[in-house]
């Protein structure tokens, strides 16, 4: 893979009804209904709204044979109204349901974690190699008849691995690791290859963006080693709602799309399904603008591991670089020195003017020719000012630099001045490629100066700004290259939105925590309570608890697993019943829904006092 130049990964084409994906087809957009699949009219109306918003596939949960059979009625009703969208059946726990769904849906999603293996219980199991192979044979014996049904009915399948529902068998042998997730998928893919079944799409998802990106990268590598080119479905599970859901989804999905990976995507928001489609569309359209960009002659640094990257080694300059948390830089080039007290930048650039007032806790960056040693400020140099760097006595300096500006003179300057923090700039259509090239060239030259990425926009809508900036930062964060982020917007958005987005990106990338994190699913026909209202209630009561992670799950499918690193969990256990978790441990079962939020808050309050 070329780290510096964008091109889409070559994949095989998969026929999904009349809307194929992979190959030379465009990146497809999809969503999932959250109505009961037995509610034909409700599903049809929701599917129509998804399609009208631009969705190209509609997925429906099929927890039982009755739901699978009702797909026929939903399919017929949609076709009679002129909607030819392919339907995707979502199956967990019961392979018989998959057999039935294959008769009525254009694609069936199965979950390797619970297709044949028992539901996850977090038990440690011991297998000899022979016993383990017999378990694989059980999968083959059950999976091959399903593939035959799909062949006969021209039904595609998605092998959909979720971090939250790995089987105890996989967990016992591989642990809770990307390698385990990949092997869970490969066990099924190898059977597909043996049976010459090619209408296969793959997804590997997690709510943790670091896990999700690392695992998809590894999966593609393993598939290439085994001569496979199946297309990919991308998504971040339990991304949440509002700005958090958009930022987390754009960060994870965008990082992979930027490397040419991904043939269909779903942005999983805890909102109405049709609300997901415009977000997905904006993300895809933004990334594919990079096609046919001017060539970037980057050189990969020795020792860089794309599959398991570690943070680039830098020398700390005050609180930037080294082992320090990535910093947030912002700009105040006007007189509007307003700040959100929850998201105050570490450094504020004021350009060619000294700030009129100084915000507590903020350091200021000003152009070098007006700096003059003013307390609480630091000088910034542009590329043409390199000769003056040595004349400045500041113990920390900032240098705005481009990849092409990293010439011999700049390299020599940086070798003598480890106190310089670099602020990377680019106007290239593939900004990511140039930023990567700059970071790798620094490593090749043995330079350990910290690196902050300057990302500039001209957006008037917060959603557009959040999607684009998160997508641009994704791969840089997951590659371990980010010592700081500097978002600059020339549109009409308030400074506070820009600052909050920067902190949101770092939190979504698991680099720096600045607020409560909510791991909430998008809901489906399995959801057992009013998800959106419940999320709003929990957020309103806990938003002040910085650093706390709370999982809010509609049902048990991914519940305890996907929120395994959450501090607390709220999971639908039955109609009108909720179970509460602390970590992976259930602390109270089957609480009436009307009392569950209060009980959750009581547990949190008790622990905070204790």
Legacy VTK file of the C-alpha trace (Angstrom):
# vtk DataFile Version 3.0
C-alpha trace
ASCII
DATASET POLYDATA
POINTS 610 float
0.000 0.000 0.000
1.189 3.544 -0.841
1.038 5.629 2.336
1.290 8.891 0.458
-0.851 8.564 -2.677
-4.567 7.797 -2.647
-6.090 4.989 -4.679
-8.890 2.566 -3.883
-8.026 -1.021 -3.039
-8.872 -3.444 -5.840
-11.599 -5.833 -4.739
-13.859 -8.433 -6.264
-17.401 -7.440 -7.210
-20.281 -8.723 -5.111
-23.809 -8.893 -6.478
-26.349 -7.552 -3.997
-29.665 -7.495 -5.823
-29.395 -4.933 -8.593
-26.870 -2.821 -6.656
-23.447 -4.482 -6.808
-20.552 -3.321 -4.664
-16.804 -3.663 -4.785
-14.850 -3.792 -8.022
-15.293 -0.546 -9.955
-18.589 0.340 -8.253
-18.917 3.481 -6.128
-18.682 3.256 -2.355
-22.197 2.292 -1.258
-24.115 3.924 1.608
-26.466 2.037 3.927
-28.448 2.141 7.158
-30.586 -0.133 9.339
-34.196 0.068 10.463
-34.959 0.266 14.183
-38.579 -0.864 13.955
-39.769 -4.392 14.681
-39.314 -6.545 11.593
-42.801 -7.928 12.244
-44.156 -4.416 11.655
-44.333 -4.549 7.868
-45.727 -1.076 7.379
-43.310 0.512 9.851
-40.305 -1.157 8.211
-41.465 -0.197 4.709
-41.948 3.448 5.639
-38.593 3.609 7.397
-36.839 1.880 4.490
-38.370 4.408 2.106
-37.052 7.273 4.216
-33.584 5.716 4.175
-33.696 5.348 0.379
-35.100 8.838 -0.129
-32.172 10.180 1.908
-29.739 8.372 -0.426
-29.330 4.955 1.192
-28.466 2.117 -1.190
-29.003 -0.870 1.142
-31.417 -1.306 4.051
-30.664 -3.774 6.844
-33.305 -5.266 9.158
-32.826 -7.362 12.274
-34.130 -10.949 12.069
-33.935 -12.409 15.538
-36.269 -15.286 14.697
-37.717 -17.290 11.815
-40.936 -15.238 11.880
-38.978 -12.031 11.308
-36.975 -13.674 8.527
-40.138 -14.844 6.795
-41.705 -11.390 7.077
-38.902 -10.013 4.951
-40.890 -11.366 2.016
-43.810 -9.081 2.846
-41.526 -6.101 3.355
-39.740 -6.826 0.101
-42.988 -7.142 -1.857
-44.418 -3.944 -0.363
-41.317 -1.956 -1.239
-41.176 -3.285 -4.801
-44.876 -2.494 -5.315
-44.114 1.133 -4.455
-41.162 1.349 -6.825
-38.391 0.933 -4.251
-35.885 -1.640 -5.517
-33.399 -1.237 -2.669
-31.689 -4.506 -1.658
-32.624 -5.738 1.802
-30.058 -7.144 4.212
-31.080 -9.530 6.996
-29.137 -9.204 10.258
-28.792 -12.583 12.017
-27.408 -13.466 15.435
-27.395 -16.685 17.491
-29.584 -18.830 15.192
-28.181 -20.196 11.909
-31.620 -21.523 10.958
-32.798 -17.913 10.729
-30.013 -17.216 8.239
-31.195 -20.132 6.096
-34.709 -18.676 5.957
-33.581 -15.078 5.478
-31.508 -16.098 2.452
-34.777 -16.894 0.671
-36.182 -13.372 1.003
-33.280 -10.915 1.403
-30.667 -9.893 -1.142
-27.929 -10.200 1.475
-27.645 -11.905 4.873
-25.290 -10.740 7.599
-24.034 -13.424 9.969
-21.871 -12.907 13.037
-19.023 -15.442 13.398
-19.045 -14.831 17.140
-22.452 -16.434 17.610
-23.303 -18.266 14.358
-22.321 -21.702 15.708
-20.424 -20.839 18.886
-22.459 -20.274 22.021
-23.223 -16.757 23.204
-20.257 -15.055 24.836
-19.945 -15.615 28.593
-16.319 -14.468 29.082
-15.321 -17.998 30.169
-11.782 -19.234 29.579
-11.895 -22.433 27.526
-9.036 -24.829 26.894
-8.675 -26.717 23.600
-6.077 -29.078 22.199
-5.269 -28.487 18.536
-7.402 -31.496 17.632
-10.351 -30.249 19.689
-10.038 -26.810 18.165
-10.055 -28.281 14.666
-13.232 -30.197 15.500
-14.837 -26.875 16.442
-13.890 -25.506 13.032
-15.428 -28.577 11.420
-18.675 -27.822 13.273
-18.686 -24.403 11.646
-18.073 -25.942 8.225
-20.834 -28.507 8.679
-23.361 -25.797 9.514
-22.073 -23.035 7.234
-21.813 -24.942 3.945
-25.560 -25.746 3.737
-26.258 -22.034 4.256
-23.865 -21.152 1.435
-25.669 -23.606 -0.826
-28.987 -21.897 -0.102
-27.373 -18.547 -0.928
-25.988 -19.918 -4.194
-29.405 -21.220 -5.231
-31.107 -17.903 -4.451
-28.320 -15.552 -5.609
-28.063 -14.147 -2.092
-24.909 -12.340 -0.975
-23.598 -12.627 2.578
-21.755 -10.362 4.965
-19.409 -11.920 7.470
-19.709 -9.317 10.188
-17.317 -9.558 13.120
-18.009 -7.324 16.107
-15.458 -6.644 18.808
-18.261 -6.933 21.344
-19.384 -10.423 20.366
-16.265 -12.514 19.857
-16.903 -16.049 20.988
-15.377 -17.539 24.133
-13.561 -19.982 21.848
-11.785 -17.205 19.923
-11.185 -15.200 23.088
-9.654 -18.194 24.854
-7.147 -18.854 22.096
-6.361 -15.348 20.815
-7.497 -13.027 23.585
-9.410 -9.824 23.066
-7.129 -8.820 20.202
-7.221 -7.683 16.564
-5.616 -11.018 15.708
-8.564 -12.831 17.300
-11.081 -10.700 15.433
-9.318 -11.337 12.142
-9.121 -15.084 12.727
-12.818 -15.166 13.618
-13.491 -13.763 10.165
-10.907 -15.829 8.300
-12.347 -19.121 9.587
-15.514 -18.363 7.624
-13.778 -16.804 4.621
-11.633 -19.872 4.067
-14.779 -21.991 3.889
-16.259 -19.570 1.338
-13.133 -19.910 -0.794
-13.179 -23.699 -0.519
-16.841 -23.704 -1.613
-16.196 -21.236 -4.469
-18.673 -18.778 -2.987
-17.603 -15.250 -3.939
-20.556 -12.970 -3.143
-19.048 -12.118 0.228
-18.591 -8.793 1.993
-16.639 -8.468 5.247
-16.921 -6.132 8.188
-14.905 -5.899 11.377
-16.279 -3.288 13.745
-15.621 -1.905 17.207
-16.674 1.095 19.252
-12.990 1.705 19.984
-11.691 3.424 16.845
-8.106 2.338 17.506
-9.152 -1.316 17.610
-11.395 -0.927 14.573
-8.750 0.678 12.351
-5.928 -1.628 13.431
-8.083 -4.735 12.899
-9.287 -3.777 9.420
-5.722 -3.004 8.359
-4.628 -6.407 9.668
-7.544 -8.177 7.975
-6.627 -6.717 4.583
-3.017 -7.798 5.103
-4.018 -11.368 6.009
-6.446 -11.595 3.088
-3.724 -10.464 0.702
-1.398 -13.122 2.079
-4.065 -15.729 1.329
-4.922 -14.372 -2.113
-8.322 -12.905 -1.186
-9.759 -9.582 -2.388
-13.223 -9.500 -0.821
-14.772 -6.026 -0.420
-15.150 -4.328 2.932
-18.070 -2.836 4.818
-16.864 -0.160 7.255
-18.412 1.176 10.426
-17.745 2.209 14.019
-20.243 0.480 16.278
-21.925 2.298 19.139
-20.568 5.627 17.892
-23.266 7.574 19.739
-25.245 10.591 18.633
-24.727 14.268 17.895
-21.241 15.616 17.372
-19.619 12.676 19.206
-21.162 10.128 16.842
-20.168 12.115 13.781
-16.609 12.743 14.911
-15.982 9.167 16.032
-17.436 7.704 12.829
-15.568 10.094 10.533
-12.313 9.492 12.395
-12.440 5.691 12.158
-14.163 5.224 8.801
-12.339 8.194 7.296
-8.930 6.816 8.275
-9.623 3.621 6.333
-11.311 5.286 3.371
-8.285 7.584 3.108
-6.113 4.516 2.543
-8.433 3.268 -0.182
-10.118 0.674 2.027
-13.873 0.283 2.093
-16.567 -0.482 -0.467
-19.673 0.272 1.572
-20.143 2.138 4.848
-22.667 2.666 7.580
-22.440 5.541 10.038
-24.063 4.100 13.178
-25.752 6.963 15.006
-28.137 6.748 17.941
-30.627 8.731 15.897
-33.276 8.106 13.251
-31.776 5.754 10.599
-32.271 8.232 7.765
-30.119 10.758 9.675
-27.115 8.490 9.090
-27.235 8.762 5.317
-26.245 12.428 4.781
-23.329 12.002 7.196
-22.086 8.944 5.307
-22.560 10.671 1.968
-20.575 13.728 3.032
-17.768 11.546 4.354
-17.450 9.455 1.202
-17.696 12.448 -1.126
-15.019 14.297 0.824
-12.538 11.418 0.695
-12.958 10.513 -2.981
-12.150 14.093 -3.985
-8.544 12.958 -3.577
-8.707 10.702 -6.625
-6.099 11.438 -9.336
-4.237 13.937 -7.179
-0.692 15.112 -8.027
1.903 12.517 -7.060
3.548 12.819 -3.633
7.139 11.446 -3.604
7.096 10.326 0.022
9.546 7.842 1.508
8.426 5.457 4.233
10.565 5.686 7.362
12.512 2.562 8.353
10.822 0.746 11.200
7.365 2.182 10.604
4.757 -0.566 11.082
1.464 0.245 9.378
-0.236 -2.730 11.031
0.931 -1.947 14.578
2.110 1.661 14.616
3.587 3.238 17.724
3.913 6.906 18.531
6.673 8.679 16.655
9.644 9.325 18.942
10.042 13.024 19.662
11.816 15.231 22.177
9.377 16.974 24.498
9.359 20.744 24.172
7.662 21.934 27.345
4.288 20.110 27.209
4.423 19.192 23.520
5.799 15.905 22.205
7.659 13.182 24.042
5.244 11.307 26.288
2.946 14.312 26.711
-0.706 14.221 25.690
-1.308 15.835 22.278
-2.069 19.536 22.586
-4.809 21.635 21.023
-3.866 24.819 19.213
-6.450 27.328 18.108
-6.536 30.770 16.525
-7.973 34.101 17.581
-7.063 36.468 14.763
-9.908 38.819 15.663
-10.967 40.442 18.913
-13.347 37.625 19.886
-11.456 36.137 22.817
-14.313 33.818 23.785
-13.807 30.264 25.075
-15.865 27.310 26.176
-14.612 26.672 29.726
-14.737 22.900 29.084
-12.552 23.066 25.945
-9.890 25.702 26.419
-6.998 25.287 23.942
-3.475 24.804 25.236
-2.103 27.413 22.830
-3.791 30.207 20.896
-2.236 31.739 17.787
-2.935 35.457 17.409
-0.766 36.096 14.360
0.696 39.549 13.916
-0.923 41.054 16.979
-0.394 40.574 20.669
-3.553 39.459 22.491
-5.515 42.262 24.123
-6.401 39.996 27.037
-4.904 36.757 28.321
-7.072 33.715 29.064
-6.122 31.810 32.214
-4.339 28.555 31.405
-3.611 29.489 27.786
-0.231 30.101 26.204
-0.184 32.408 23.173
1.697 32.119 19.901
2.511 35.276 17.949
4.513 35.953 14.826
8.229 36.089 15.621
8.732 39.696 14.474
6.276 41.013 17.098
7.117 38.577 19.903
9.815 40.594 21.724
9.810 38.217 24.716
6.327 39.143 25.942
5.442 36.872 28.903
3.030 34.009 28.267
3.714 34.123 24.522
5.915 32.155 22.145
7.278 33.098 18.713
6.161 31.530 15.450
8.350 31.517 12.346
7.395 31.002 8.703
9.594 29.108 6.251
11.241 32.244 4.828
12.287 33.312 8.328
14.644 30.394 8.995
17.775 32.628 9.083
16.304 34.465 12.089
15.562 31.374 14.200
19.055 31.287 15.727
18.780 34.911 16.832
15.707 34.139 18.964
16.383 33.072 22.575
12.925 31.623 23.318
13.136 28.119 24.860
10.213 27.074 22.650
9.588 28.174 19.087
6.987 27.256 16.482
7.827 26.824 12.808
5.101 26.607 10.169
6.374 24.224 7.499
5.249 22.251 4.443
6.552 18.958 3.152
8.230 20.644 0.199
9.645 23.244 2.591
11.595 20.574 4.473
14.708 21.247 2.404
18.366 21.009 3.381
18.305 24.421 5.063
15.280 23.521 7.168
16.740 20.142 8.111
20.003 21.763 9.206
18.091 24.323 11.269
16.007 21.660 13.006
19.087 19.626 13.887
20.466 22.614 15.782
17.131 23.595 17.296
15.320 20.704 18.982
13.237 23.333 20.821
11.282 23.998 17.625
7.745 22.642 17.438
6.706 22.075 13.831
3.273 23.103 12.603
2.643 21.144 9.406
0.743 22.901 6.610
-0.496 21.647 3.244
-2.633 22.868 0.342
-2.339 19.549 -1.487
-5.593 17.819 -2.582
-4.376 14.831 -0.553
-3.351 16.690 2.567
-2.972 13.430 4.493
-0.394 12.161 2.023
1.787 15.260 2.374
1.501 15.268 6.151
2.522 11.628 6.281
5.421 12.320 3.917
6.629 15.150 6.154
6.457 13.028 9.317
8.276 10.118 7.689
10.959 12.418 6.266
11.587 13.838 9.739
12.153 10.313 11.021
14.422 9.474 8.092
16.519 12.555 8.937
16.719 11.602 12.614
14.758 14.666 13.704
12.680 14.439 16.882
10.892 17.792 16.769
7.240 17.537 17.865
4.696 17.771 15.061
1.360 19.602 15.163
-1.019 19.328 12.201
-2.647 22.503 10.909
-5.959 21.684 9.208
-7.755 24.574 7.525
-11.366 24.825 6.346
-14.041 27.310 5.297
-17.187 25.695 6.721
-20.414 27.298 7.889
-22.079 24.096 9.160
-20.791 22.347 12.279
-21.531 18.872 10.893
-19.481 19.487 7.747
-16.586 20.802 9.807
-16.692 17.861 12.226
-16.787 15.264 9.443
-13.978 16.757 7.392
-11.598 17.560 10.229
-12.066 14.154 11.875
-11.555 12.367 8.550
-8.376 14.364 7.895
-6.912 13.590 11.321
-7.848 9.891 11.509
-4.885 8.193 9.860
-2.419 10.679 11.376
-3.664 9.774 14.843
-3.729 6.018 14.266
-0.260 6.135 12.664
1.125 7.632 15.893
2.210 10.892 14.262
0.158 13.430 16.209
1.689 15.635 18.913
-1.011 18.229 18.481
-3.921 19.437 16.406
-4.577 22.950 15.093
-7.975 23.368 13.446
-8.541 26.650 11.623
-11.852 27.593 10.051
-12.507 30.641 7.902
-16.262 30.070 7.818
-18.874 31.426 10.213
-18.588 28.817 12.970
-17.911 30.107 16.493
-14.429 29.543 17.881
-15.970 27.358 20.587
-17.229 24.823 18.003
-13.781 24.612 16.429
-12.093 24.079 19.794
-14.644 21.479 20.944
-14.163 19.569 17.677
-10.400 19.413 18.195
-10.821 17.982 21.691
-13.525 15.625 20.392
-11.176 14.274 17.732
-8.441 13.543 20.257
-10.928 11.784 22.528
-12.403 9.744 19.665
-8.845 8.654 18.815
-8.247 7.609 22.453
-5.439 10.131 22.839
-6.834 12.631 25.324
-9.971 12.641 27.445
-11.805 15.908 27.983
-15.420 14.863 28.673
-17.733 11.977 29.486
-17.751 9.302 26.779
-20.962 7.558 25.745
-20.796 4.228 23.904
-24.336 3.995 22.561
-25.716 1.754 19.849
-27.837 3.028 16.942
-30.784 0.806 17.807
-32.525 -1.813 15.682
-35.575 -4.039 15.824
-34.060 -5.737 18.871
-33.944 -2.514 20.899
-36.045 -2.920 24.015
-36.595 0.697 25.103
-36.695 4.277 23.790
-33.003 4.638 23.031
-32.844 8.308 22.084
-34.774 9.530 25.130
-32.740 7.317 27.456
-29.435 8.575 26.046
-30.594 12.161 26.504
-31.555 11.502 30.146
-28.268 9.781 30.966
-26.242 12.494 29.243
-28.056 15.251 31.071
-27.264 13.638 34.427
-23.643 12.609 33.787
-22.125 15.091 31.316
-20.070 16.680 34.109
-18.231 13.436 34.919
-15.117 13.958 32.814
-13.337 10.749 31.881
-16.232 8.424 32.687
-17.290 5.928 30.006
-20.935 4.852 29.939
-22.285 2.192 27.568
-25.947 2.424 26.501
-27.058 -0.662 24.575
-30.432 -1.558 23.126
-29.979 -5.316 23.561
-27.544 -7.994 24.630
-25.998 -8.785 21.196
-22.951 -6.535 21.662
-23.802 -5.267 25.139
-21.208 -6.427 27.680
-18.580 -7.092 25.032
-18.644 -3.804 23.141
-18.722 -1.795 26.339
-16.083 -3.941 28.053
-13.868 -0.913 28.662
-16.785 1.244 29.831
-17.112 2.048 33.501
-20.864 1.426 33.514
-23.367 -0.155 31.166
-27.103 0.146 30.576
-28.403 -2.809 28.520
-31.876 -3.830 27.378
-32.624 -7.222 28.936
-36.260 -7.742 27.963
-39.324 -5.747 27.044
-39.377 -2.925 29.593
-36.455 -4.437 31.549
-32.883 -3.170 31.930
-29.705 -4.762 33.286
-26.913 -2.609 34.672
-23.210 -3.389 34.420
-20.018 -2.249 36.049
-17.358 -3.086 33.500
-18.243 -6.558 32.239
-20.004 -7.548 35.468
-23.773 -7.392 35.726
-24.595 -5.664 39.014
-28.393 -5.681 38.771
-30.742 -7.513 36.404
-34.198 -6.869 34.971
-34.828 -3.451 36.488
-38.096 -1.879 35.307
-37.222 0.642 32.628
-38.863 3.532 34.474
-36.417 3.092 37.387
-33.258 2.050 35.522
-31.691 5.452 34.833
-32.086 6.438 38.481
-30.498 3.155 39.607
-27.579 3.718 37.231
-27.021 7.181 38.637
-27.198 5.817 42.189
-24.436 3.288 41.418
-22.266 6.010 39.861
-22.839 8.344 42.812
-22.014 5.604 45.329
-18.734 4.840 43.576
-17.819 8.513 43.310
-18.354 8.911 47.067
-16.483 5.702 47.839
LINES 1 611
610 0 1 2 3 4 5 6 7 8 9 10 11 12 13 14 15 16 17 18 19 20 21 22 23 24 25 26 27 28 29 30 31 32 33 34 35 36 37 38 39 40 41 42 43 44 45 46 47 48 49 50 51 52 53 54 55 56 57 58 59 60 61 62 63 64 65 66 67 68 69 70 71 72 73 74 75 76 77 78 79 80 81 82 83 84 85 86 87 88 89 90 91 92 93 94 95 96 97 98 99 100 101 102 103 104 105 106 107 108 109 110 111 112 113 114 115 116 117 118 119 120 121 122 123 124 125 126 127 128 129 130 131 132 133 134 135 136 137 138 139 140 141 142 143 144 145 146 147 148 149 150 151 152 153 154 155 156 157 158 159 160 161 162 163 164 165 166 167 168 169 170 171 172 173 174 175 176 177 178 179 180 181 182 183 184 185 186 187 188 189 190 191 192 193 194 195 196 197 198 199 200 201 202 203 204 205 206 207 208 209 210 211 212 213 214 215 216 217 218 219 220 221 222 223 224 225 226 227 228 229 230 231 232 233 234 235 236 237 238 239 240 241 242 243 244 245 246 247 248 249 250 251 252 253 254 255 256 257 258 259 260 261 262 263 264 265 266 267 268 269 270 271 272 273 274 275 276 277 278 279 280 281 282 283 284 285 286 287 288 289 290 291 292 293 294 295 296 297 298 299 300 301 302 303 304 305 306 307 308 309 310 311 312 313 314 315 316 317 318 319 320 321 322 323 324 325 326 327 328 329 330 331 332 333 334 335 336 337 338 339 340 341 342 343 344 345 346 347 348 349 350 351 352 353 354 355 356 357 358 359 360 361 362 363 364 365 366 367 368 369 370 371 372 373 374 375 376 377 378 379 380 381 382 383 384 385 386 387 388 389 390 391 392 393 394 395 396 397 398 399 400 401 402 403 404 405 406 407 408 409 410 411 412 413 414 415 416 417 418 419 420 421 422 423 424 425 426 427 428 429 430 431 432 433 434 435 436 437 438 439 440 441 442 443 444 445 446 447 448 449 450 451 452 453 454 455 456 457 458 459 460 461 462 463 464 465 466 467 468 469 470 471 472 473 474 475 476 477 478 479 480 481 482 483 484 485 486 487 488 489 490 491 492 493 494 495 496 497 498 499 500 501 502 503 504 505 506 507 508 509 510 511 512 513 514 515 516 517 518 519 520 521 522 523 524 525 526 527 528 529 530 531 532 533 534 535 536 537 538 539 540 541 542 543 544 545 546 547 548 549 550 551 552 553 554 555 556 557 558 559 560 561 562 563 564 565 566 567 568 569 570 571 572 573 574 575 576 577 578 579 580 581 582 583 584 585 586 587 588 589 590 591 592 593 594 595 596 597 598 599 600 601 602 603 604 605 606 607 608 609
